[in-house]
Amino acid sequence: MSNELSPHSNVASFSDWTVYRIGGGPQAPRSALPIGAEPAADLTRVVPVNISQDLLHLVLAVSYAKNQEEIISSNVAGFVYITDIDVQRRKITYLAPSAGELPGRILLLGTLTWLET
């Protein structure tokens, strides 16, 4: 078996993955806070993300976590690039560094977007 990495296009169903992002989330407006209080973001908050066209051209991390509670303390196995999202068929086409199933079903959304020019 070779350890060479070469991009492979794969297709997954929406139900195959759960996508989360870490940090942020909705904050209370200043008007809803006590006088003098500042809104604070929880940088370790794990927030579920709906799979939609918004994920197109994003790079997602593949987590080794088995559930939401393990995400913060788990390593990532690598990254995938989302090349197409078919909402009607509920399918995601992605590029992975190698063929085969991903080592995890939990993916993490960051801020990295990649557009091929």
Residue pairs with C-beta under 8 A, 6 or more apart in sequence:
5 97
5 98
6 97
6 98
7 95
7 96
7 97
8 95
8 96
8 97
8 98
8 99
9 83
9 93
9 94
9 95
10 93
10 94
10 95
10 96
10 99
11 91
11 92
11 93
11 94
12 91
12 92
12 94
12 102
13 90
13 91
13 92
14 51
14 90
14 91
14 92
15 90
16 105
17 51
17 92
17 105
17 106
17 107
18 48
18 68
18 105
18 106
18 107
19 48
19 49
19 50
19 51
19 55
19 60
19 106
19 107
19 108
19 109
20 46
20 47
20 48
20 49
20 68
20 71
20 106
20 107
20 108
20 109
21 46
21 47
21 49
21 108
21 109
21 110
22 43
22 44
22 45
22 46
22 47
22 71
22 72
22 108
23 41
23 42
23 43
23 44
23 45
24 41
24 42
24 45
24 47
25 41
25 42
25 45
25 47
27 39
27 40
27 41
28 39
29 39
30 39
33 39
44 72
46 68
46 71
46 72
48 68
49 55
49 109
51 85
51 92
52 85
52 87
53 85
53 87
55 82
55 85
55 92
55 109
56 82
56 83
56 84
56 85
57 81
57 82
57 83
57 113
57 114
57 115
58 81
58 82
58 109
58 110
58 112
58 113
58 114
59 79
59 80
59 81
59 82
59 110
59 112
59 113
59 114
60 79
60 80
60 81
60 82
60 94
60 107
60 108
60 109
60 110
61 76
61 78
61 79
61 107
61 108
61 110
62 76
62 77
62 78
62 79
62 80
62 102
62 103
62 104
62 106
62 107
62 108
63 71
63 74
63 75
63 76
63 77
63 104
63 106
63 107
63 108
64 74
64 75
64 76
64 77
64 103
64 104
65 71
65 73
65 74
65 104
65 106
66 104
66 106
67 106
68 106
71 106
71 108
76 108
77 102
77 103
77 104
78 96
78 97
78 103
79 97
80 94
80 95
80 96
80 102
80 107
81 94
81 95
81 114
82 92
82 93
82 94
83 93
83 94
83 95
84 92
84 93
85 91
85 92
85 93
86 92
86 93
96 102
